[in-house]
Amino acid sequence: MQRRDDTERTAPTERPRPAWYFSEYTPVGVDLGSRDAVTAYDRNQGTDPEADDALLDRLGVTEGTRLVDLACGTGSLAVQAARRGAVAHGVDVSEEMLAFARARARESGVAPHWHHAGFLDYAHRAPLADVVTTKSALHQLPDFWKQEALLRAAGMLRPGGTFYLWDVIYSFEPSDAQGRLQHWIDTAGRPEGQGFLKADFETHVRDEFSTYAWIIEGMLRRAGFDLVSRAFPRTTHAEFHCRRR
Ligand SMILES: C[S@@+](CC[C@H](N)C(=O)[O-])C[C@H]1O[C@@H](n2cnc3c(N)ncnc32)[C@H](O)[C@@H]1O
């Protein structure tokens, strides 16, 4: 198939998939793939290139660093990485998201490598990465497939390389779940036109696959990562900074 400008065809992966393999090109839950949703995404999500820069500083991304951002969305992190001279790859299942990311890169005068591919079928054909990131997206996969995605992320990193995960990940006690989730939904929702709606957070909890931090930690270790640090700024969100063994 002819690709639009610089998007690289990296899916399907090297092996044919069995019939039972997870279908990742029709994400569940809140619509993020339609043109309207993509246009509103940065406002709703609070995308902030300065925050992305601060993260890149923390991860030691400098000129020449090879970085892969899985589920890159509108591409801010990959673009900011490319602006500091990193060899940046942005991977996403949504053509609409990639079109937006490509336009952002053009405006910034940089050219990350864009890949229309998913966690489960992105084939990293470039040299092994120094840093792999994924923000606000791993919850799109059920837990069995999260483990598969983390194994694949480890496989594209050099030994000693950095893996960074940020997502809706629960750190409350399971017995507190109902109250904690209801509080999050009630306080995070914004009025129409100002951010994600209360109904979007309800959809997230009901239809997407966010899970507990202790499950994610076990998966990270089994994927071949050591934990460098972890943070739970809210009981509904977590970050894990890991090193590939
Ligand atoms: C909430 S957005 C996060 C985007 C970006 N990482 C950020 O921090 O703003 C989730 C993204 O994951 C993408 N996505 C969903 N399922 C995916 C999968 N299996 N593989 C790769 N990307 C996926 C969606 O298209 C969307 O761009």
The ligand as an ORCA input file, in Angstrom:
! r2SCAN-3c Opt
* xyz 0 1
  C      -4.454      8.584     25.187
  S      -3.529      8.549     23.689
  C      -1.875      8.846     24.264
  C      -1.050      9.519     23.213
  C       0.321      9.987     23.669
  N       1.155      8.885     24.079
  C       0.229     10.994     24.763
  O       0.865     10.830     25.801
  O      -0.487     11.992     24.578
  C      -3.529      6.830     23.311
  C      -2.900      6.533     21.963
  O      -2.695      5.138     21.859
  C      -2.953      4.743     20.535
  N      -3.149      3.292     20.574
  C      -4.228      2.610     21.011
  N      -3.981      1.297     20.951
  C      -2.713      1.154     20.485
  C      -1.885      0.034     20.210
  N      -2.309     -1.213     20.425
  N      -0.647      0.251     19.731
  C      -0.207      1.506     19.520
  N      -0.954      2.606     19.734
  C      -2.182      2.422     20.242
  C      -4.137      5.600     20.133
  O      -4.272      5.675     18.730
  C      -3.744      6.928     20.757
  O      -2.979      7.694     19.875
*
